[in-house]
């Protein structure tokens, strides 16, 4: 285990936060990480915001009643480079709180993937391989909402972010040597291209793989139930699976219950759904039956399990082209193009990843 400098205490007071932001204001590059809990709620609950600079780091306690306007100004300052590792969840929670996404970001996971690492490479492996630093992951499942936090939690929260800037510097040098640094920036900027879809009840059906096996009318009912479940989970601030599991949702769409007894046979009632909610489900089933003739089959999500129309020969051709190019670049094929990206290409979608940016340049026409 490497020796680390004495880690600073968590920043809980307005003065300590203001002083820390003053130090950061002159820095062009900062490392960012967050800790949150989402075990018993629909919405993630932000608990800590960790920010590092070239000679230190701070851990801001979000649960204290402090004014964080200066912190947000710093994070959303487009002139400052923000370094993350596996940024998606951090960006999601920032969007949830501030309704915007930071600009000028670099995700070390994305940068590493463009150097040949697996697409989901962890920070622990990167730090060991690139900086010969070993970090602990013992606090991964900590309850970050409990106060006071102990020293091990604070050390864990700061350990990743403490090394982000040095890790970025190493990756930057290697990426620039291969002329791929701009690729990493481009991909980092596309992590959340449509953040409003994150909490859009109307898109909830896309996360339920079982819909693909249902008949036309049952597909639409499942999508309607998925929207209702999402809205109900939001209102109750409960995990969607606690409100109605995917299995129960699919069974309801398939069997089209007409009574509370029928719902019980499916196994729907739980501690969170009372009679009013159960009646809402029955009403949705009834309404769906009345509108069956007007329904159109849902546009399928790009997923290996969905039956979608495409030219299989063309898909195979593109797959081989991507595999060959990925081999030349010495990166994983899915870094260049996922199955979803390949399908979008085959269907000639204008926003297909292979038709834009650096991928278009290296794949060609």
C-alpha positions as CSV (number, residue, x, y, z in Angstrom):
1,X,0.0,0.0,0.0
2,X,1.4,3.4,-0.9
3,X,1.8,6.2,1.6
4,X,-0.5,9.1,1.3
5,X,-0.4,12.6,2.7
6,X,-2.7,13.3,5.6
7,X,-6.2,13.7,4.1
8,X,-8.1,16.9,4.8
9,X,-11.3,16.8,6.9
10,X,-14.7,16.9,5.3
11,X,-15.9,20.4,4.6
12,X,-19.0,21.0,6.6
13,X,-19.1,24.7,7.3
14,X,-19.8,27.6,5.0
15,X,-16.4,29.2,5.8
16,X,-14.4,26.0,5.0
17,X,-16.3,25.6,1.7
18,X,-15.8,29.3,0.7
19,X,-12.1,29.1,1.5
20,X,-11.7,25.9,-0.5
21,X,-13.5,27.4,-3.5
22,X,-11.2,30.4,-3.3
23,X,-8.2,28.1,-3.6
24,X,-9.9,26.3,-6.6
25,X,-10.8,29.5,-8.4
26,X,-7.2,29.9,-9.8
27,X,-7.0,26.3,-10.9
28,X,-7.5,25.4,-14.6
29,X,-8.1,21.7,-14.0
30,X,-10.0,19.9,-11.2
31,X,-10.9,16.3,-10.5
32,X,-14.5,15.6,-9.6
33,X,-16.3,12.7,-7.9
34,X,-19.6,12.2,-5.9
35,X,-21.0,9.8,-3.4
36,X,-24.7,9.2,-3.2
37,X,-27.2,6.7,-2.0
38,X,-30.1,5.2,-4.0
39,X,-31.0,2.0,-2.2
40,X,-34.5,2.9,-0.8
41,X,-35.4,5.8,-3.1
42,X,-36.3,6.6,-6.7
43,X,-34.0,9.6,-6.9
44,X,-30.4,9.4,-6.0
45,X,-29.5,11.4,-2.9
46,X,-26.3,13.3,-3.2
47,X,-24.2,13.1,-0.1
48,X,-20.7,14.2,-0.9
49,X,-19.0,16.2,-3.6
50,X,-15.2,15.6,-3.9
51,X,-13.0,18.1,-5.7
52,X,-9.3,17.8,-6.2
53,X,-6.7,20.2,-7.6
54,X,-2.9,19.8,-8.3
55,X,-1.9,19.9,-4.6
56,X,-4.9,18.9,-2.6
57,X,-8.5,17.9,-2.3
58,X,-11.7,18.6,-0.4
59,X,-14.8,16.6,0.5
60,X,-17.9,18.8,0.6
61,X,-20.8,17.6,2.7
62,X,-23.9,18.2,0.6
63,X,-26.2,17.2,3.4
64,X,-25.3,20.3,5.5
65,X,-27.4,23.4,5.0
66,X,-24.7,25.4,3.2
67,X,-24.8,27.8,0.3
68,X,-23.1,25.9,-2.6
69,X,-23.6,28.4,-5.3
70,X,-19.9,29.1,-5.6
71,X,-19.3,25.4,-5.8
72,X,-21.8,25.0,-8.7
73,X,-20.3,28.0,-10.5
74,X,-16.9,26.3,-10.3
75,X,-18.2,23.0,-11.5
76,X,-20.2,24.5,-14.4
77,X,-17.5,26.9,-15.5
78,X,-16.8,25.9,-19.1
79,X,-13.2,27.3,-18.9
80,X,-12.2,24.7,-16.3
81,X,-11.3,21.2,-17.3
82,X,-13.2,18.7,-15.1
83,X,-11.7,15.2,-14.8
84,X,-14.0,12.3,-13.9
85,X,-13.7,8.5,-13.9
86,X,-16.8,6.7,-15.2
87,X,-18.7,10.0,-15.2
88,X,-22.2,8.9,-16.2
89,X,-23.7,8.6,-12.7
90,X,-22.0,11.8,-11.5
91,X,-23.4,13.7,-14.5
92,X,-26.9,12.2,-13.9
93,X,-27.0,13.5,-10.3
94,X,-25.6,16.9,-11.3
95,X,-28.3,17.1,-13.9
96,X,-31.0,16.1,-11.4
97,X,-29.9,18.9,-9.0
98,X,-29.0,21.7,-11.4
99,X,-30.8,20.7,-14.7
100,X,-27.6,21.0,-16.7
101,X,-24.5,19.1,-17.6
102,X,-20.9,20.4,-17.0
103,X,-19.0,21.3,-20.2
104,X,-15.3,20.6,-20.8
105,X,-15.0,17.2,-19.2
106,X,-12.6,14.3,-19.6
107,X,-13.6,10.8,-18.5
108,X,-10.5,8.7,-17.7
109,X,-12.4,5.5,-18.3
110,X,-13.1,6.7,-21.9
111,X,-9.6,7.9,-22.4
112,X,-8.2,4.5,-21.1
113,X,-10.5,2.6,-23.5
114,X,-9.0,4.5,-26.4
115,X,-5.6,3.1,-25.3
116,X,-6.8,-0.5,-25.3
117,X,-8.3,-1.0,-21.9
118,X,-11.7,-2.7,-21.5
119,X,-14.6,-0.2,-21.9
120,X,-15.6,-0.5,-18.3
121,X,-12.1,-0.5,-16.8
122,X,-12.1,0.5,-13.1
123,X,-10.2,3.3,-11.4
124,X,-8.4,0.8,-9.2
125,X,-6.8,-1.0,-12.2
126,X,-5.9,2.2,-14.0
127,X,-4.2,3.7,-11.0
128,X,-2.2,0.4,-10.4
129,X,-1.2,0.1,-14.1
130,X,-0.5,3.7,-14.9
131,X,0.7,5.2,-11.7
132,X,1.6,2.1,-9.6
133,X,-0.8,3.2,-6.9
134,X,-2.9,0.8,-5.0
135,X,-6.2,2.0,-3.5
136,X,-8.8,0.3,-1.3
137,X,-12.4,-0.3,-2.3
138,X,-13.6,-1.4,1.1
139,X,-16.1,1.4,1.5
140,X,-17.9,0.9,-1.8
141,X,-21.2,0.0,-0.1
142,X,-21.0,2.6,2.6
143,X,-24.2,4.4,3.7
144,X,-23.0,7.9,2.7
145,X,-26.1,9.5,4.2
146,X,-25.2,8.6,7.8
147,X,-23.5,11.2,10.0
148,X,-20.9,11.5,11.3
149,X,-18.8,9.9,8.6
150,X,-15.8,8.0,9.9
151,X,-12.2,8.6,8.8
152,X,-12.2,5.5,6.5
153,X,-15.2,6.8,4.6
154,X,-13.6,10.2,4.1
155,X,-10.3,8.7,3.0
156,X,-12.1,6.4,0.6
157,X,-14.2,9.3,-0.8
158,X,-11.0,11.3,-1.4
159,X,-8.7,8.6,-2.6
160,X,-10.0,8.3,-6.2
161,X,-10.4,12.0,-6.8
162,X,-6.9,12.6,-5.3
163,X,-5.3,10.8,-8.2
164,X,-7.5,11.9,-11.1
165,X,-5.3,14.8,-12.3
166,X,-2.1,12.7,-12.3
167,X,-4.0,9.9,-14.1
168,X,-5.3,12.3,-16.7
169,X,-1.8,13.7,-17.3
170,X,-0.5,10.2,-18.0
171,X,-3.4,9.3,-20.3
172,X,-3.2,12.7,-22.0
173,X,0.4,12.1,-22.9
174,X,-0.3,8.6,-24.3
175,X,-3.4,9.7,-26.2
176,X,-1.7,12.6,-27.8
177,X,1.1,10.4,-28.9
178,X,-1.5,8.3,-30.8
179,X,-3.5,11.5,-31.8
180,X,-6.5,10.3,-29.9
181,X,-6.8,12.9,-27.2
182,X,-9.5,14.8,-29.1
183,X,-11.4,11.5,-29.5
184,X,-11.6,11.1,-25.7
185,X,-12.9,14.6,-25.3
186,X,-15.5,14.0,-28.0
187,X,-16.7,10.8,-26.4
188,X,-16.7,12.4,-22.9
189,X,-19.0,15.1,-24.2
190,X,-21.4,12.5,-25.5
191,X,-21.9,10.6,-22.2
192,X,-25.3,12.1,-21.7
193,X,-26.6,13.3,-25.0
194,X,-30.2,13.5,-23.9
195,X,-30.3,13.8,-20.1
196,X,-34.0,14.7,-20.0
197,X,-34.7,11.1,-20.9
198,X,-33.3,10.0,-17.6
199,X,-36.4,10.8,-15.7
200,X,-38.9,10.7,-18.5
201,X,-41.8,8.3,-17.6
202,X,-42.7,8.0,-21.2
203,X,-39.4,6.3,-22.0
204,X,-39.6,3.8,-19.0
205,X,-40.8,0.9,-21.2
206,X,-37.4,0.9,-23.0
207,X,-35.8,-0.6,-19.8
208,X,-38.1,-3.7,-19.8
209,X,-36.7,-6.4,-21.9
210,X,-39.8,-8.7,-21.5
211,X,-41.9,-6.4,-23.7
212,X,-40.4,-7.9,-26.8
213,X,-42.3,-11.2,-26.2
214,X,-45.8,-9.7,-25.8
215,X,-48.5,-9.3,-28.4
216,X,-49.3,-5.9,-29.9
217,X,-52.0,-4.9,-27.5
218,X,-50.1,-6.3,-24.5
219,X,-47.0,-4.4,-25.6
220,X,-48.9,-1.1,-25.4
221,X,-50.4,-2.0,-22.0
222,X,-46.9,-2.9,-20.7
223,X,-45.6,0.5,-21.9
224,X,-48.6,2.2,-20.3
225,X,-48.0,0.4,-17.0
226,X,-44.3,1.2,-17.2
227,X,-45.2,4.9,-17.5
228,X,-47.6,4.6,-14.5
229,X,-45.0,2.8,-12.4
230,X,-42.4,5.4,-13.1
231,X,-44.7,8.3,-12.2
232,X,-45.8,6.4,-9.0
233,X,-42.2,5.7,-8.1
234,X,-41.4,9.3,-8.5
235,X,-44.3,10.5,-6.4
236,X,-43.5,7.9,-3.6
237,X,-39.7,8.4,-4.1
238,X,-39.3,4.6,-4.1
239,X,-37.3,2.3,-6.4
240,X,-39.5,1.4,-9.3
241,X,-39.0,-2.3,-8.7
242,X,-40.5,-1.9,-5.2
243,X,-43.6,-0.3,-6.7
244,X,-44.0,-3.0,-9.3
245,X,-41.4,-5.5,-10.4
246,X,-40.7,-6.1,-14.1
247,X,-42.0,-9.6,-13.8
248,X,-45.3,-8.4,-12.2
249,X,-45.6,-5.7,-14.8
250,X,-45.2,-8.2,-17.7
251,X,-47.6,-10.6,-16.1
252,X,-50.2,-7.9,-15.7
253,X,-49.8,-6.8,-19.3
254,X,-50.1,-10.5,-20.5
255,X,-53.1,-11.6,-18.3
256,X,-55.0,-8.3,-18.3
257,X,-56.6,-8.6,-14.8
258,X,-60.1,-7.3,-14.3
259,X,-60.4,-7.5,-10.5
260,X,-58.4,-7.0,-7.3
261,X,-58.6,-10.8,-6.8
262,X,-57.0,-11.3,-10.2
263,X,-54.2,-8.9,-9.3
264,X,-53.7,-10.9,-6.1
265,X,-53.3,-14.1,-8.1
266,X,-50.6,-12.4,-10.2
267,X,-48.9,-11.4,-6.9
268,X,-49.2,-7.6,-7.4
269,X,-50.2,-6.3,-4.0
270,X,-47.3,-5.3,-1.9
271,X,-46.6,-3.1,1.1
272,X,-46.4,0.0,-1.1
273,X,-49.5,-0.4,-3.3
274,X,-52.8,0.2,-1.6
275,X,-56.3,-0.2,-3.0
276,X,-56.3,3.2,-4.8
277,X,-53.1,2.3,-6.7
278,X,-54.4,-1.2,-7.5
279,X,-57.5,0.3,-8.9
280,X,-55.4,2.6,-11.1
281,X,-53.8,-0.5,-12.5
282,X,-57.2,-2.1,-13.3
283,X,-58.4,1.2,-14.9
284,X,-55.3,1.2,-17.2
285,X,-56.0,-2.4,-18.2
286,X,-59.6,-1.5,-19.0
287,X,-58.7,1.6,-20.9
288,X,-56.2,-0.4,-22.9
289,X,-58.8,-2.9,-23.9
290,X,-61.1,-0.1,-25.1
291,X,-58.3,1.4,-27.3
292,X,-56.8,-1.8,-28.6
293,X,-57.9,-1.2,-32.2
294,X,-56.1,2.2,-32.3
295,X,-52.8,0.9,-31.1
296,X,-49.7,0.6,-33.1
297,X,-46.8,-1.6,-32.2
298,X,-44.1,0.2,-30.2
299,X,-41.0,1.2,-32.0
300,X,-38.5,-1.3,-30.6
301,X,-35.4,-0.3,-28.7
302,X,-32.0,-1.2,-30.1
303,X,-31.4,-4.4,-28.2
304,X,-30.1,-7.8,-29.2
305,X,-33.4,-9.3,-28.0
306,X,-35.7,-7.2,-30.1
307,X,-36.9,-8.4,-33.4
308,X,-36.1,-5.4,-35.6
309,X,-35.9,-5.1,-39.4
310,X,-32.4,-4.8,-40.8
311,X,-30.2,-6.3,-43.5
312,X,-28.3,-9.1,-41.7
313,X,-25.7,-9.2,-44.4
314,X,-25.0,-5.5,-44.1
315,X,-24.8,-5.8,-40.3
316,X,-22.3,-8.6,-40.6
317,X,-20.3,-6.5,-43.1
318,X,-20.2,-3.5,-40.8
319,X,-19.3,-5.7,-37.8
320,X,-16.3,-7.0,-39.7
321,X,-15.2,-3.6,-40.8
322,X,-15.4,-2.4,-37.1
323,X,-13.6,-5.4,-35.8
324,X,-10.8,-5.0,-38.4
325,X,-10.4,-1.3,-37.6
326,X,-10.5,-1.9,-33.9
327,X,-7.8,-4.5,-34.2
328,X,-5.6,-2.0,-36.1
329,X,-6.2,0.6,-33.4
330,X,-5.6,-2.0,-30.7
331,X,-8.9,-1.2,-28.9
332,X,-11.9,-3.3,-28.1
333,X,-14.5,-3.3,-31.0
334,X,-17.3,-2.1,-28.7
335,X,-15.3,1.0,-28.0
336,X,-15.5,1.8,-31.7
337,X,-19.1,0.7,-32.1
338,X,-21.5,-1.2,-29.9
339,X,-24.2,-3.5,-31.3
340,X,-26.6,-0.5,-30.9
341,X,-24.3,1.7,-32.9
342,X,-24.0,-0.9,-35.7
343,X,-27.8,-1.3,-35.9
344,X,-28.2,2.5,-36.1
345,X,-25.6,2.5,-39.0
346,X,-27.5,-0.3,-40.8
347,X,-30.7,1.6,-40.5
348,X,-29.0,4.8,-41.8
349,X,-29.9,6.9,-38.8
350,X,-28.5,10.4,-39.1
351,X,-27.3,10.4,-35.5
352,X,-25.5,7.0,-35.8
353,X,-22.2,7.3,-33.9
354,X,-20.3,5.8,-36.8
355,X,-21.6,8.6,-39.0
356,X,-20.2,11.4,-36.8
357,X,-17.0,12.8,-35.4
358,X,-13.7,10.9,-35.3
359,X,-15.4,7.5,-36.0
360,X,-16.6,8.8,-39.4
361,X,-13.1,10.0,-40.3
362,X,-11.4,6.7,-39.5
363,X,-14.2,4.3,-40.7
364,X,-14.8,6.3,-43.9
365,X,-17.8,5.7,-46.1
